[in-house]
Amino acid sequence: MRKVLTLAAASLLLTACSYDRQLGCTLDKLHLNGDVRQVETLVETAVPMTEMLADMYDPAHALTTMCGNVSLTFDRNGNIRQYEGYGIDGDRLFRVRSFPSANERTLLPAVVGMPSASSWDDVSMTKDDSGRVVGARYVTDGHPVWTMKMEYDDDGLVSSIVKRYDEMTVMVGQTVVEQTDTTRFIYSDYDSQHNWTRATILYTGIQPRHNDTCRVIRRITYDGEKPAGALHDRLREPRPAESFATCPFETVRLAEYGTMQVPSFMRISEDDRQEANRASGGQADYLCAFTYKDESAYASIIVYTTSDETFPDLDALTESDLTFDPEADRQLQDAMSRQMDKAGMRLLKWMHYSLPVIGQHRAMAYRMYRYGQGSPIPVIVECHVRRVSPDRTMTVLCSYQCNRPDLFSSAFRHTLNSVTTD
């Protein structure tokens, strides 16, 4: 009898834990087939996609398996249980475990494989003679947001989706960011459940510098399968070598304070430098800017000095002083965020401060991502500040579009280490 009861209990337990996907569940909204337990995506790009999504949308209200480094887990009914997002450095940005009802329209569907039926009253769809969705128009509060067109392959799977925006700008906080004009999603691989596993995203912007391409890897774990290692761990792997690592440099004068070597391709004429200096209100002692390949990438170096008798002598710091201070880092981040808000810019991701030795002297350094003015592609900003006299500090500010780090980061590292003072 005990054996019979044990078998019965095991049978009940197995039944209770079996997958029972419900109609209208989150998987339906995300257009995922099968008994899915986990979905992970990894975007092969330097653009901080996850940071951008988390900045513009509440993660609890905007689930997407298309862009960003994310991990979604589902319960046995196919509804979302946990949603995690990871930054370009592999660190977790958010974890969400509470979501709106599946009936609420605040849950944004992933733009892949629109089903033949939808409960969304703000999406109008066009179908072909076979009943497949070939077009969709998204409307919010009576205003069109974007239109999408679907293309299918010979097997009936969605091969690409073209998404065209009706509005060319979007507000991010107090900043107006120009949208890409058209986004094309191309799907190259599918699994046995006809869910895509690889995609390429092509962004066509209003201007050439807004164009960008990234690849997405998606891994889906189904009920009964053993989960593999976290996909986002790949974000911590070393990046490819930079192409400007051995470019020529020229020495330039930093007013009366010293010299610096700048990449030859970035140097501007003395007349242009003085004009840029006047445009900046006389704050910059040296400024050089560079556009690459028909303005498809942008980089700049700005050097300026500031009267400041309170800035510490960083060369005199002891070993204990060099220990990272989380509270000081938070205060520096808050101050930078407020300063950028006043300038009409938006801090996207703070990469913490450090105290490196630059040009044989220790400096206060910080790295961050921010939105560029009038561009949907964020900018990497690297700032180094150190004292050059008892009452003055020097700041070297390097910035470049983060979709092209391979072009500029090594060159900027050389420039920073070349700074000398008289």
N, C-alpha and C positions, 0 to 999 in steps of 0.2 A: 504493500500500500504506500509506503514511504517513497518508493521509486516512482510509482504512478503520480503521486502528488508533486514530486520534484520535476518530472517531465511536464506535467500540466502547468506548473509555475513557470518553467522555462519557456513553454509555448506562449503563455500569456505575456511574458516579458518581451519575447521576440515580436509578438503582435503589436505591443504598445510602442515599440521602438521602430517599427517598420515605417518606410517613407509613404506618406499619404498626401501628395501634392493637391492643393485646393485651387479651384478655379478662381481667377482674379488675384492670385498671390503675387508677391513681389517679383518672382521669376517671370510671371506673365508680363508684368509691366516692363521688365528689362529684356523681354524677348529672348529668354534663355530656355532651351529645351532640356528635358531629362530631369532626373532626381539629383539636382545640384546641391552640394553641401558647402562649397567654397569657390569663389572666383577671385583670382589675383590678376592684376594688370601691371605691366612695367613699361614705361615710356622711354625709349632710347633717344633722349635729347637732353641738352643742358638747360632748356627752358624749364623753369620751376612750375610745371603744369598743376601739380597738386596744390601748391601754395596759391596759385591764381584762382583755382576753383574754390578753395576754402575761404579766400578773401572776398570773392564776389557772391558766394552762396552759402547759406547755412547747410553744412554737410547732412544734417538730419532731414533736410527738405529737398536735397538735390543729389540723388544717387546716380552715378554714371559709371559704366564699366568701359567707357571708351577712352577717356583722357585721364592722366594722372597715375600715380603709383598707389594703388589701393588694394585692399583685401576685404571681401564681403563674405560673411558666413550666414547660412540659412538654416532654419529649423526644418523639421520633418514635413511641415505643410508647405514649404517653399517660400516662407516669408522671411524677410531680413531679420537677422538676430544681432549682428554686429557689423559695424562699418569702420574701417581704419584707413587713414591716409598717411603716406610717408613722403618726406621731402626728398630733394635730389641728393641729399647726403645720406639717406637711409634712415634718418631719425623720424620717429613717429610724430606727426603733426596733430592728429586728433583721433579720438575713439568715441564712437557714437553707439549707444545701446537702447535709445528711446527714439521711436519714429512715429510720424503721424499715421493715422489710419490709412489702410490700403485704398479706401474709397475717396480719400482727399486728393485733389488735383495738384497738390504741391509737390508730389513725387514726380520728378522729371524722368521720362523714359529714355533709355539709351537709344541713340540713333542707329539702329541696326535692325533689319528684318521686321519692319512694321507688320503686325498681324492683320488679318483680314477684318477683324472686329476690334473695336476700341471703345472704352467707356469715357474717353476724354472728350468733353464737349467743346474744348477750345482747339481741337485738331480736326481739320477737314481733310479727307483723303480721296484720292483718285485711284480707280482700279482699272486693270485691263480686262480683256474678254475672259481671262482665266480666273478672275477674282483676286489677282495679286495686286497689292498696293504698289503703285508706280509713282505716286506723288503724295505729298502731305504739306499742309499749310498750318503753321502754328500761330495762334492769335491769343493775345493777352489783353484783357479789358477792352476788347473790341479793336485793338490795334495789331496789325500783322507784325510778327517778329522775324520769321524766316520761312522759306519754302525749301522742301527737299524733294529730290527725284531719285528713284531707286532703279538700278539696273541689275538684271539677273543673268546667271551663266546658263549653260546648257543643262545643268543638273537641277535648275530651279532655285539655286541658292543666290542670295544677294551678293553680287560681285563688287558693287560700288554704290555709294550714296553721295550726291552732290547737294550741298547745303549752301543756300544763298541768303544773305542777310538783307532785310528790308531797311533796317536802321544801321547807319555807319558808325555810331558812337554809343558808348555805354558809360554810365556813371559808376566810378569805383570810389566810394566815399565822396570826397569833394573834387575828385579828379575826373576829367573827361578823357576816356581812352578810346582811340579809334579802333573799330573792329576790322577784322579781315573781311574782304568783300565776298569771297567764296571759299568754302572748305570742301575738299573732296576726300572721302574715305574709301580706300581700296582694300578689299579683303583677299588674302592670298592663301590662307590655310584654314581648314575646318576639321573638327574631330568627328567621331562616329555618331554624335548626336546632332550634327549639322550646326554646331556652335562655332563661330570663327575663333581662331587661335592666334592669327597674325594679321595685322593691318598696317597700312601706311596712310598717314594723314598729310594732305597737301594744303597749305594755307596760301591763298592769293590775296595780297593786301591792296590797299588803296595806292600805296607807293611800293616800289621794288624792295625797299628795306624792310617792309612788313612781311615779305614772303618767308615761308619756313616749311620744312618737311620734318616729320618725325615718324618713327616706327613704334608700333605697340605690340607687345607680346602678352597674350592672355592665357592663363592656365586655369583649367576648370577641374575640380575634384568632385566626383560623383559619389552618391551614397554607396557605402561598402568598400570604397577605395581608401588606401592608406595615404594620408597627406604627405606630400614631399616637403623639403625644406622651404622656408619662406622665400618667395620670389624676390622680394625687395632687398634681400641680402646682397644681390648683385650690384646694388647701387654703391656699395662700399668698395667695389673693385677699382683698381687704377684705371684712369682714363687714357686715351691714346696720346701719343706725343704731339707737341704743338708744331705747326709748320713754320713759325717765325722764330724758332729758337736760335738760329744762327744768322739773323738779319744784321746788316751793318748799322752802326750807331754814330751819332755826331754829338760833340760836346757843346752845350749851350750855357750861357751865363744866367745865373739866378740873381739878378740885380746886384747888390753889393755883398751878397751873403755867401756865394759859392758857385758851384757848377753842377751840371747833371748831364748824363748821356741819354739822348732820346733816340728812338728808332728813326733811321733816315727817312723812311716812308711817311713819317708823321710830322716832320719838321715843316713849319710854315715860315714865310718870309718875315723880316723884321717889321715891315709896314703892316702886314696882316696881324702880327702879334700885338703891335701897339693898338691897332683898331679893336681887336678882341679885348685887350686890356681896358680900353676906354668903355667898351660895351658892358664890361663887368663892373663898372664903377671904380676902376683903378685898384681892384682888390687882388688881381692876379699878377704876380711877378713874371710868370711865364705860362703860356697856354699853347698847346698844339692839339689839333683835331685831325681826324683822318676818316675818310669814307672809302670803303673797299668794294671793288667790283660793282660799278654802277649803283653805288649807294646801298648795296645789299647788307653792309655791316657798318658799324660806327664805333669809333673809339676816341677817347680824349685824355689828355694829361693836363692838369692844372696845378700850378704851384703858387702858393701865396704865403705871406707872413702876416702875423697878427701881434699887436702889442699885448703882452700878457706877462705880468710879473709873478703870477701865482702858479704857473705851470711848473711842476716839479722837475728836478734834474733826474731824469730816468737812469742815467749812467751810474748814479749813486745808490740805486736800489739794492737792497740785500736779497739773499736767496729767498727769505720768507716773504719779502715784499712782492716777489714775482709769482706767488701762488695765485691762481685764478680766484677771483672774488665774485660769486654769483650775484650778490646784491649790487655791487658796483656795475656789473654787466647789465643788470635790469635797469638801473638808473640811466646808464648811458643810452640804452635802447629807447627808453621813454623820452629822453631829451631829444634824440635824433628823430623820433617819430613826430614829435610836436613841431620841430623845426621844419621838417619836410612838409607837414600839413600846411604850414603857413606859406610855403613856396609852391603849393598846388601839386605836390608830388605825393606818392604813396609808398610807404615802407612795406615791402612784400615779405621778406624773410631776413631776419637778423642772424648773422653768423658768428656773433660773439667777438669780444675784444681779445687782443693778445699783446705781448710786449717783446717783439722781436728785435734783434740787432740789425739795423739797416745802415749801410755805409759806415760801419765801425762805431755807430752810436745806437743806443737803444731808443725805440720809438713806441708810442701808443698807436696800435693799429686796430682797425675793425673792418669787417667785410659784410656786405649786405646785398640784397637784391631789391630793386625798386622799379616801379613802372617808369619807363621813359616818357617824356612829355610828347603827347600826340602819337604814341606807338603802342601796339599791343604786345610787343616783344619787350620783356623786362631787361633791365640793365644791371650788370654786376658793378658794384662800386667798391674799390679798395682804397682806404684812407690811412695815411701814416702821418703822425704829428710828433714833432720833437723840438726841443729847445735849441735855438741857434745862438742865443745871447741871454744874459740874465733877465732881459725884459721883452724878448720876442720869441715866438714859436714859428716854425715852418710846417706847412701842411702840403703834402703831395697827394693829390686826388686823381686816381686812375679809374676810368669807367669805360665799359664796352658792352655791347649787346650780348646777352648770355647765351644766345643761340650760336655764337661763334667763339667759344673760349679757346679753341685750338689755334686761333690766329694770334691772340694778343697776350695771353697770361705769362708766357715765358719772357717775352720782350719787356713787359712791364716789370717783371721781377728783376731783370737786369737794370732797368732804369732806376728802380728804387735803391738797389745796392750801389749805384754809381754816384749818389748824391754826396758831395763834399762841401764843407763850409770853410771859409777863410779864417 
